[in-house]
Amino acid sequence: MSSRLLLCAVLFAFVPRSRAVDVVRANDRAPSNPIFPNGLDVFGRDARCRACHALVNALNENLIPSIAAERAKPASRATYGALDALIEAALAPACRLSATWRDATTRKACERLMETREDDVAAAYHRWIKRGGGSARDGGGTRGDGSRVTVAEARSGAYDPVGWNWNYEVCGRATGACREQLAMHELAEFDDDGAGDGEARKYRSEQRPADGETVDGMLKVTAGTFHEAVVRRDADVVAYVGFPKLDKWGHFYAAAALGSVREMFASNETAREGFEIAFVDGTHNDVPPPYGSDAQAPTVAMFAAGNKNWPRYMTDMNDGKLTAFEVLQFIMRTSAKPSTVQHAHWLTQSLSQNALHRRIWDDDEL
Ligand SMILES: *[C@@H]1O[C@H](CO)[C@@H](O)[C@H](O)[C@H]1NC(C)=O
């Protein structure tokens, strides 16, 4: 058997048979918000967290202008009573009135949230007022003429106290509707879920892998689990989106280098804690924006702990022809985690030249 044929035989053992592919359909009643079968959307939000974000957006459009107008009235003392009445009046119909909630699941989650946490939401608005919310921040004070603040102004944060984050205050602290990782972001970051306007976009995803399931030596991740496994995880995660069906050799070479580096970390108890290398099969999964793209080209990106909003891409994948050493260099350049950087450095110093620089594509035999 020629070595090329032998490699082929190994490769077929290496690339798993294709799994069932579900096409994820955006809910008809909420065409702008694709939901994966696990109930999470492209940001990793569950229905309760989505409902809280929709609630705060809708409330702010009405409440911030009214409160700012109330506080701007020269004669008014903007008494606690008057402001409280504004807040109460806005909260009562909040789940019914928003035009954005055509989705029954989200609307029900909103109603449940308000049944149990309405007072906490109101208290967050009072905290905002107490910290100076409702007065323009640009030094000019509130509008003296009592004219209405526009929705755009309300949303721009011009009336928010310095450092105020609505998402954190209401959806994190007051109601616990969103987990901490999601509640830390500004609300505006959730505005564009990549669906575009017009026709609902369909994201394909393989079925959810088993916990810790690996493929080709890497952690298996799908479009539907990308957010929880890569973005939300508090670790350095190198995510490789590959196309084994389109370029089996390129995939084989890249997977060999990435899989061997993963093993170098996994076999060391301290180093493996905060580090992972994940593989998404791009031929069956559409990783939603902002983390994926439509390009059918392989990518390797570091989603570094503490800096998940800024993935760093490997700029030249050399058609998958990567050595373990090049992968380790990439990790050292893009991670800010001492345990990861130190271990990668230690590996480059302590491993054999063959382990570090092996060019599997030049090998005559495996
Ligand atoms: C684990 O890695 C560290 C460097 O990150 C190294 O100092 C240590 O010796 C390694 N442990 C083992 C058992 O190889």
The ligand as an SDF file (V2000), in Angstrom:
LIG
                    3D

 14 14  0  0  0  0  0  0  0  0999 V2000
    3.2050   21.2310   34.0040 C   0  0  0  0  0  0  0  0  0  0  0  0
    3.5580   22.4310   33.3420 O   0  0  0  0  0  0  0  0  0  0  0  0
    4.4040   23.2950   34.0670 C   0  0  0  0  0  0  0  0  0  0  0  0
    4.6620   24.5150   33.2340 C   0  0  0  0  0  0  0  0  0  0  0  0
    3.4620   25.0890   32.8160 O   0  0  0  0  0  0  0  0  0  0  0  0
    5.6970   22.6050   34.4250 C   0  0  0  0  0  0  0  0  0  0  0  0
    6.5060   23.4570   35.2000 O   0  0  0  0  0  0  0  0  0  0  0  0
    5.4040   21.3240   35.1380 C   0  0  0  0  0  0  0  0  0  0  0  0
    6.6180   20.6200   35.3480 O   0  0  0  0  0  0  0  0  0  0  0  0
    4.4650   20.4500   34.3300 C   0  0  0  0  0  0  0  0  0  0  0  0
    4.1090   19.2600   35.0710 N   0  0  0  0  0  0  0  0  0  0  0  0
    4.3170   18.0470   34.6020 C   0  0  0  0  0  0  0  0  0  0  0  0
    3.8880   16.9200   35.4900 C   0  0  0  0  0  0  0  0  0  0  0  0
    4.8080   17.8530   33.4890 O   0  0  0  0  0  0  0  0  0  0  0  0
  1  2  1  0
  1 10  1  0
  2  3  1  0
  3  4  1  0
  3  6  1  0
  4  5  1  0
  6  7  1  0
  6  8  1  0
  8  9  1  0
  8 10  1  0
 10 11  1  0
 11 12  1  0
 12 13  1  0
 12 14  2  0
M  END
$$$$
